[in-house]
């Protein structure tokens, strides 16, 4: 009696060639629906699953393979005499190879305006059930879910049979795939229900890139992207030029994009080691780059540049004169590309959706040993309705605009964070410090330009008045901070003493 192979696939890639080779290896092909039609039309002899089950497809194709004659043929252990006697008594043939891939649920729900019922009709039931049955009995059944595995299976079949080691690997592929598939469905339904934080949290990712190494050369690393494209994210950027992105490139560029989304005016964000090192807004993107570079030309060396406007020739000429790892922008003019591509290793990334807001169903996550921290993205900067001027002197409108600009950068700088700015240009950044006075002094001392008349923003309250004293020494004219310290009055009194305007925003922006 010929061995049996059951084939039922949505993705028909390579399926005709596989079936022909299985027949050459002595297998009888059983198939269903569209797969059966494709095989028969291609001259492949295959029998309908209904001839095996003795039961017709029904309920608009919802029931095809959900039958004991299929699943007993898959689950019967060949070295178990009782199992095999039962098959014989019921006239059930064992099924030795299963080739199944699933209804295209992911591809269906990615389409715009798909209604719920259409999505539900693309939830495969019989396919995952057959896969799981066959995989559970992996010692006796080879189950193939991925067309990429056809060649290996055929090679082993032609050389004596599919090995137990390969069958075990194919078993793993099945459960990995069905887990991914079910996660897509569960998350689609969760979003429909508006459930933010479920009791069990699962996500689905696809491998985007194997990396040469991780944060350091001795660490292995991979980049996975979310199963569904997130507009504006680095994962959907088109690389126009340069070497493959590294682990650190991706991490740093992601930080640059997070900060860039805060601005609507022509803005350049320069980032080094995931921290801002130069940010400026201007009437043109070329002028913005000039200002951002001038703010800290030492730190921008070897850094990341993100632009929310097309990179033009004038901007490209400036970039070409320094060493930049990556430039990411909505687009590049032909003249700009010609200039920038003169350097072989610079990475140029085109991201037309660069200014898309982070979708409401995306979350900020941090993996910790043994767990996962999940929170909403920090979508607030400064709520003007909550802002209170607490000093005798009020800031001018220009100062207030600069303080809001500075707070946007503070929000994306490691805590404790202080940012000094003037004319919508960052002058100095103090980030990642273990106390606020050190961050304040660092921001002022690292400013290359004169800080007299500049503004200062802080991610959290001043615990003492020493930060105000340091600000005064640096010529700071106005301060924006959340407030909320038990010693707020000390800082207010110090500002009044020095003639500094101070505004409490009421909102903290820690970034750890």
C-alpha positions as CSV (number, residue, x, y, z in Angstrom):
1,X,0.0,0.0,0.0
2,X,1.3,3.5,-1.0
3,X,2.2,5.8,1.8
4,X,-0.1,8.9,2.1
5,X,0.8,12.6,2.0
6,X,-1.9,15.1,2.7
7,X,-1.4,18.5,1.0
8,X,-3.6,21.5,1.7
9,X,-2.0,24.9,1.3
10,X,-3.0,28.6,0.9
11,X,0.5,29.5,-0.3
12,X,0.9,27.4,-3.4
13,X,4.6,28.2,-3.8
14,X,6.5,25.1,-5.0
15,X,3.6,22.8,-4.2
16,X,3.3,21.2,-7.7
17,X,6.9,20.3,-7.8
18,X,6.8,19.0,-4.3
19,X,3.8,16.8,-5.0
20,X,5.4,15.4,-8.2
21,X,8.5,14.5,-6.2
22,X,6.4,12.8,-3.5
23,X,4.7,10.7,-6.1
24,X,8.1,9.7,-7.5
25,X,9.0,8.7,-3.9
26,X,6.0,6.4,-3.8
27,X,3.4,8.6,-2.0
28,X,-0.3,8.9,-2.8
29,X,-1.4,12.5,-2.6
30,X,-4.6,13.5,-0.7
31,X,-5.7,17.1,-1.1
32,X,-8.5,19.6,-0.6
33,X,-10.3,22.4,-2.3
34,X,-8.1,24.9,-4.2
35,X,-5.0,22.9,-3.7
36,X,-6.6,19.8,-5.2
37,X,-7.6,21.9,-8.2
38,X,-4.1,23.3,-8.7
39,X,-2.6,19.9,-8.5
40,X,-5.0,18.2,-10.9
41,X,-4.8,21.1,-13.4
42,X,-1.0,20.6,-13.3
43,X,-1.2,17.0,-14.1
44,X,-0.6,15.7,-10.6
45,X,-2.7,12.8,-9.6
46,X,-4.4,13.6,-6.2
47,X,-7.5,12.3,-4.5
48,X,-10.1,14.4,-2.8
49,X,-10.1,14.3,1.0
50,X,-13.8,13.4,0.8
51,X,-12.8,10.0,-0.6
52,X,-10.9,9.4,2.6
53,X,-13.4,10.6,5.1
54,X,-16.5,9.6,3.2
55,X,-18.0,12.9,4.3
56,X,-18.5,15.9,2.0
57,X,-17.0,19.4,2.6
58,X,-19.8,21.4,4.2
59,X,-20.7,24.7,5.8
60,X,-19.1,26.7,2.9
61,X,-15.8,24.9,3.3
62,X,-15.6,25.4,7.1
63,X,-15.5,21.6,7.6
64,X,-13.2,19.6,5.3
65,X,-10.5,17.8,7.3
66,X,-12.1,17.8,10.8
67,X,-12.8,14.0,10.7
68,X,-11.6,11.0,12.8
69,X,-10.3,9.3,9.6
70,X,-7.9,12.2,9.1
71,X,-6.8,12.7,12.7
72,X,-6.6,9.1,13.6
73,X,-4.4,8.6,10.6
74,X,-2.1,11.4,11.8
75,X,-2.1,10.6,15.5
76,X,-1.7,6.8,15.5
77,X,1.7,5.8,16.9
78,X,3.2,3.3,14.5
79,X,4.9,1.3,17.2
80,X,1.8,0.9,19.2
81,X,0.0,-2.3,18.3
82,X,-3.3,-1.2,19.7
83,X,-3.3,2.0,17.7
84,X,-2.5,0.2,14.5
85,X,-5.0,-2.6,15.1
86,X,-7.6,0.1,15.6
87,X,-6.8,1.8,12.3
88,X,-7.1,-1.5,10.6
89,X,-10.4,-2.3,12.2
90,X,-11.8,1.1,11.1
91,X,-10.3,0.9,7.6
92,X,-8.2,4.0,8.3
93,X,-4.9,4.5,6.5
94,X,-2.0,6.2,8.3
95,X,-0.9,9.6,6.9
96,X,2.9,9.9,6.9
97,X,3.5,13.4,5.5
98,X,1.4,16.6,6.0
99,X,2.0,19.7,4.0
100,X,-0.2,22.5,5.3
101,X,-0.1,26.3,5.5
102,X,-2.9,28.5,6.7
103,X,-5.5,30.9,5.6
104,X,-3.9,34.3,5.0
105,X,-5.3,36.0,8.1
106,X,-2.4,38.5,8.4
107,X,-2.6,39.5,4.7
108,X,-6.4,39.9,5.0
109,X,-6.5,42.2,8.0
110,X,-3.7,44.3,6.7
111,X,-6.0,45.5,3.9
112,X,-7.9,48.7,4.6
113,X,-11.5,48.6,5.7
114,X,-11.7,44.9,6.3
115,X,-14.9,44.0,8.2
116,X,-14.9,41.7,11.2
117,X,-16.8,38.9,9.4
118,X,-14.2,38.8,6.6
119,X,-11.5,38.6,9.1
120,X,-13.2,35.8,11.0
121,X,-13.7,33.8,7.8
122,X,-9.9,33.9,7.3
123,X,-9.3,32.2,10.6
124,X,-8.1,28.8,9.7
125,X,-9.5,25.9,11.9
126,X,-8.8,22.7,10.0
127,X,-5.3,23.7,9.1
128,X,-3.9,24.4,12.6
129,X,-5.7,21.3,13.9
130,X,-4.0,19.0,11.3
131,X,-0.7,20.7,11.9
132,X,-0.9,20.2,15.6
133,X,-2.0,16.6,15.3
134,X,0.8,15.7,12.9
135,X,3.4,17.5,14.9
136,X,2.4,15.8,18.1
137,X,3.2,12.5,16.4
138,X,6.4,13.8,14.9
139,X,8.2,10.5,15.3
140,X,6.0,9.0,12.6
141,X,4.7,12.0,10.7
142,X,6.7,14.6,8.8
143,X,4.8,17.9,8.9
144,X,5.8,20.8,6.7
145,X,4.4,24.3,7.2
146,X,7.1,26.3,5.5
147,X,7.8,26.1,1.7
148,X,11.4,26.8,2.6
149,X,11.6,23.3,4.1
150,X,10.4,21.4,1.0
151,X,13.9,21.0,-0.5
152,X,15.4,19.5,2.7
153,X,12.5,17.1,3.2
154,X,12.7,15.9,-0.4
155,X,16.5,15.5,-0.2
156,X,16.2,13.3,2.8
157,X,13.2,11.3,1.4
158,X,15.4,10.5,-1.7
159,X,18.2,9.3,0.6
160,X,16.3,6.8,2.8
161,X,13.7,8.9,4.5
162,X,13.2,12.1,6.6
163,X,15.3,11.8,9.7
164,X,13.9,11.9,13.2
165,X,16.0,15.0,13.9
166,X,14.5,16.8,10.9
167,X,11.0,15.7,11.9
168,X,11.6,17.1,15.4
169,X,12.7,20.4,13.8
170,X,9.6,20.5,11.6
171,X,7.5,19.9,14.7
172,X,9.1,22.9,16.3
173,X,8.3,25.0,13.2
174,X,4.6,24.0,13.4
175,X,4.1,25.1,17.0
176,X,6.1,28.3,16.4
177,X,3.9,29.0,13.4
178,X,0.6,28.2,15.0
179,X,1.6,30.3,18.1
180,X,2.4,33.2,15.8
181,X,-0.9,32.7,13.9
182,X,-3.0,32.6,17.0
183,X,-1.2,35.6,18.5
184,X,-2.1,37.6,15.4
185,X,-5.8,36.7,15.8
186,X,-5.9,37.3,19.5
187,X,-4.3,40.7,19.2
188,X,-6.6,41.7,16.3
189,X,-9.6,40.8,18.5
190,X,-8.1,42.5,21.5
191,X,-7.8,45.7,19.6
192,X,-11.4,45.4,18.4
193,X,-12.5,45.1,22.0
194,X,-10.3,48.0,23.2
195,X,-8.5,45.9,25.8
196,X,-5.3,47.7,26.6
197,X,-3.5,45.4,29.1
198,X,-4.7,41.8,28.9
199,X,-4.0,39.2,31.6
200,X,-1.7,37.3,29.2
201,X,0.4,39.4,26.9
202,X,1.7,38.0,23.6
203,X,3.1,39.6,20.5
204,X,4.1,38.5,17.1
205,X,7.3,39.6,15.4
206,X,9.1,38.6,12.1
207,X,12.8,38.4,11.7
208,X,14.0,41.4,9.7
209,X,17.7,41.0,10.0
210,X,20.5,38.8,11.4
211,X,23.2,41.1,12.7
212,X,26.9,40.7,12.7
213,X,26.8,41.3,16.4
214,X,24.9,43.2,19.1
215,X,25.7,46.2,21.3
216,X,29.2,44.8,21.5
217,X,31.2,42.4,19.2
218,X,30.9,39.5,21.7
219,X,27.0,39.6,21.7
220,X,24.9,37.8,19.1
221,X,21.9,39.8,17.9
222,X,18.8,39.8,15.6
223,X,16.4,42.6,14.6
224,X,12.7,41.6,14.7
225,X,10.0,43.8,13.4
226,X,6.3,43.8,14.4
227,X,4.1,41.5,12.3
228,X,2.1,44.5,11.1
229,X,4.0,47.5,9.7
230,X,4.1,50.6,11.9
231,X,4.1,53.7,9.8
232,X,6.9,56.1,10.7
233,X,9.0,53.4,12.3
234,X,12.5,52.5,11.3
235,X,11.3,49.0,10.5
236,X,9.5,50.3,7.3
237,X,12.3,52.6,6.1
238,X,13.9,52.0,2.7
239,X,17.7,51.9,2.8
240,X,19.0,53.8,-0.3
241,X,22.7,53.5,0.3
242,X,25.4,52.2,2.7
243,X,26.2,49.3,4.9
244,X,23.7,47.1,6.7
245,X,22.4,48.7,9.9
246,X,23.9,47.5,13.1
247,X,22.3,46.9,16.5
248,X,23.5,50.3,17.8
249,X,22.5,52.0,14.5
250,X,18.9,50.8,14.9
251,X,18.7,51.7,18.6
252,X,20.1,55.2,18.1
253,X,18.0,55.9,15.0
254,X,14.9,54.8,16.8
255,X,15.7,57.4,19.5
256,X,16.2,60.1,16.9
257,X,12.9,59.3,15.3
258,X,11.1,59.4,18.7
259,X,12.4,62.9,19.3
260,X,11.8,64.1,15.7
261,X,8.1,63.3,16.0
262,X,7.7,66.1,18.5
263,X,8.3,68.8,15.9
264,X,6.3,70.1,13.0
265,X,8.6,72.9,11.8
266,X,11.7,72.0,9.7
267,X,13.9,70.3,12.3
268,X,17.1,68.4,12.5
269,X,17.8,65.9,15.3
270,X,21.3,64.6,15.9
271,X,21.7,61.6,18.2
272,X,24.7,59.9,19.6
273,X,24.4,56.7,21.8
274,X,20.6,57.2,21.9
275,X,20.9,60.6,23.4
276,X,20.2,63.9,21.6
277,X,23.4,65.9,20.9
278,X,22.1,68.6,18.5
279,X,18.6,69.7,17.8
280,X,17.4,72.8,16.0
281,X,14.4,74.2,14.2
282,X,14.6,76.8,11.5
283,X,12.8,78.1,8.4
284,X,14.7,75.7,6.1
285,X,16.2,72.3,6.8
286,X,19.6,73.5,5.7
287,X,19.6,76.2,8.3
288,X,18.3,73.7,10.9
289,X,21.2,71.4,10.2
290,X,23.7,74.3,10.5
291,X,22.3,75.2,13.9
292,X,22.1,71.6,15.1
293,X,25.7,70.9,14.1
294,X,27.0,74.1,15.6
295,X,25.4,73.2,18.9
296,X,27.8,70.3,19.4
297,X,30.1,69.5,16.4
298,X,32.2,67.2,18.5
299,X,29.4,64.9,19.6
300,X,27.6,64.8,16.2
301,X,30.7,63.1,14.7
302,X,29.8,59.5,14.0
303,X,26.2,60.1,15.0
304,X,22.7,59.9,13.6
305,X,20.9,62.7,11.8
306,X,17.1,62.7,11.4
307,X,15.3,65.2,9.3
308,X,11.5,65.9,9.0
309,X,12.0,67.5,5.6
310,X,13.6,66.3,2.3
311,X,17.3,66.5,2.4
312,X,18.3,69.0,-0.3
313,X,21.6,69.8,-1.9
314,X,22.5,72.6,0.6
315,X,22.0,70.2,3.5
316,X,23.8,67.3,1.9
317,X,26.8,69.5,1.3
318,X,27.0,70.2,5.0
319,X,26.5,66.6,6.0
320,X,29.2,65.5,3.5
321,X,31.8,67.6,5.3
322,X,31.5,65.6,8.5
323,X,31.4,61.9,9.5
324,X,27.8,60.8,9.9
325,X,26.7,57.2,10.3
326,X,23.1,57.5,9.2
327,X,20.8,60.1,7.7
328,X,17.1,59.4,7.8
329,X,14.6,61.6,6.1
330,X,11.2,61.6,4.2
331,X,13.2,61.8,1.0
332,X,16.4,63.0,-0.7
333,X,16.7,65.2,-3.8
334,X,18.7,63.7,-6.7
335,X,21.5,66.3,-6.1
336,X,21.6,65.4,-2.4
337,X,21.9,61.7,-3.1
338,X,24.7,62.3,-5.6
339,X,26.6,64.1,-2.9
340,X,26.0,61.8,0.0
341,X,26.6,58.6,-2.0
342,X,30.2,59.7,-2.6
343,X,30.8,58.1,0.9
344,X,30.5,54.4,0.6
345,X,29.6,53.6,4.2
346,X,27.0,56.3,5.1
347,X,23.6,54.8,5.5
348,X,20.8,56.7,3.8
349,X,17.3,55.8,4.9
350,X,14.1,57.1,3.2
351,X,11.0,57.1,5.4
352,X,8.1,59.0,3.8
353,X,5.9,58.4,6.9
354,X,8.6,59.8,9.2
355,X,6.2,62.2,10.9
356,X,3.3,59.7,11.5
357,X,2.2,59.7,15.1
358,X,2.8,56.6,17.1
359,X,-0.4,54.5,16.8
360,X,-2.6,54.3,19.9
361,X,-2.2,50.5,20.0
362,X,1.6,50.7,20.2
363,X,3.3,50.5,23.6
364,X,6.6,51.4,25.1
365,X,8.3,48.2,26.4
366,X,11.3,47.4,28.4
367,X,12.5,43.8,28.9
368,X,13.7,43.0,32.4
369,X,15.1,39.7,33.6
370,X,12.1,37.5,34.2
371,X,9.5,40.0,33.0
372,X,8.4,42.7,30.7
373,X,7.4,46.3,31.5
374,X,4.7,47.7,29.3
375,X,3.4,51.2,29.3
376,X,1.7,53.8,27.1
377,X,4.0,56.1,25.2
378,X,4.6,59.4,26.7
379,X,2.5,61.5,24.3
380,X,2.5,64.7,26.3
381,X,5.1,67.5,26.3
382,X,3.7,70.7,27.9
383,X,0.0,71.3,28.6
384,X,-0.3,75.1,28.5
385,X,-3.5,74.9,30.5
386,X,-1.6,73.4,33.4
387,X,1.4,75.8,33.2
388,X,1.7,78.3,36.1
389,X,4.1,81.1,36.3
390,X,5.3,80.9,39.9
391,X,7.7,83.9,39.9
392,X,7.2,87.6,40.0
393,X,8.7,87.8,36.5
394,X,6.8,86.1,33.7
395,X,8.6,84.7,30.7
396,X,8.2,86.3,27.3
397,X,6.4,84.5,24.5
398,X,9.8,83.8,22.8
399,X,11.2,82.4,26.0
400,X,8.1,80.2,26.5
401,X,8.4,78.9,22.9
402,X,12.1,78.1,23.6
403,X,11.2,76.3,26.9
404,X,8.6,74.1,25.2
405,X,11.2,73.4,22.5
406,X,13.7,72.4,25.2
407,X,11.2,70.3,27.0
408,X,10.6,68.2,23.9
409,X,14.3,67.4,24.0
410,X,14.3,66.8,27.7
411,X,11.6,64.2,27.3
412,X,13.9,62.1,25.1
413,X,17.0,62.5,27.2
414,X,18.0,60.1,29.9
415,X,17.1,61.2,33.4
416,X,18.2,63.2,35.3
417,X,17.9,65.5,32.3
418,X,18.4,69.3,31.8
419,X,18.4,71.1,28.5
420,X,19.5,74.6,27.7
421,X,18.1,76.3,24.6
422,X,17.9,79.6,22.8
423,X,16.3,80.5,19.5
424,X,14.9,77.0,19.1
425,X,18.4,75.5,19.2
426,X,19.9,73.3,21.8
427,X,22.9,74.9,23.5
428,X,23.7,72.2,26.1
429,X,22.3,68.9,27.4
430,X,22.9,67.3,30.7
431,X,21.6,63.8,30.7
432,X,21.8,60.5,32.6
433,X,23.1,62.1,35.8
434,X,22.5,60.7,39.3
435,X,21.6,64.1,40.7
436,X,19.9,67.2,39.2
437,X,22.6,69.7,40.1
438,X,25.2,67.8,38.1
439,X,22.9,67.6,35.1
440,X,22.3,71.4,35.4
441,X,25.9,72.2,35.6
442,X,26.7,69.8,32.7
443,X,24.1,71.3,30.4
444,X,25.4,74.9,31.0
445,X,29.1,74.0,30.9
446,X,28.8,71.9,27.7
447,X,27.1,74.8,25.9
448,X,29.4,76.1,23.2
449,X,27.4,79.3,22.8
450,X,26.9,82.0,25.4
451,X,24.0,80.9,27.6
452,X,23.1,84.4,28.7
453,X,19.4,84.9,28.0
454,X,18.9,81.2,27.3
455,X,16.2,79.1,28.8
456,X,16.4,75.8,30.8
457,X,14.0,72.9,31.0
458,X,14.1,70.0,33.5
459,X,12.5,66.6,33.4
460,X,11.6,66.7,37.1
461,X,11.4,69.1,40.0
462,X,14.3,70.9,41.6
463,X,14.8,69.3,45.1
464,X,16.9,72.3,46.2
465,X,17.6,75.8,45.0
466,X,21.1,74.9,43.9
467,X,19.9,74.3,40.3
468,X,18.6,77.9,40.2
469,X,21.9,79.2,41.5
470,X,23.7,77.3,38.8
471,X,21.3,78.6,36.2
472,X,21.8,82.2,37.3
473,X,25.6,81.7,37.1
474,X,25.1,80.6,33.5
475,X,22.9,83.6,32.6
476,X,19.7,81.6,32.2
477,X,16.7,83.9,31.9
478,X,13.8,81.5,32.3
479,X,13.1,78.0,33.6
480,X,10.5,75.4,32.9
481,X,10.1,72.5,35.4
482,X,7.3,70.3,36.7
483,X,7.3,71.6,40.2
484,X,6.1,69.4,43.1
485,X,9.0,69.5,45.5
486,X,8.4,70.1,49.2
487,X,11.1,72.8,48.7
488,X,9.6,74.5,45.7
489,X,9.5,77.8,47.5
490,X,13.3,77.8,47.9
491,X,13.6,77.6,44.1
492,X,10.9,80.2,43.5
493,X,12.5,82.6,46.0
494,X,15.9,82.1,44.3
495,X,14.4,82.9,40.9
496,X,12.8,86.0,42.2
497,X,16.2,87.0,43.8
498,X,18.0,86.6,40.5
499,X,15.3,87.9,38.2
500,X,14.6,84.6,36.5
501,X,11.2,83.7,35.2
502,X,10.0,80.2,36.2
503,X,7.0,78.2,35.1
504,X,5.7,75.0,36.6
505,X,4.4,72.6,33.9
506,X,2.9,70.0,36.4
507,X,4.1,67.1,34.2
508,X,7.3,65.0,34.8
509,X,9.2,63.4,31.9
510,X,11.4,60.7,33.4
511,X,13.2,58.5,30.8
512,X,15.1,55.6,32.2
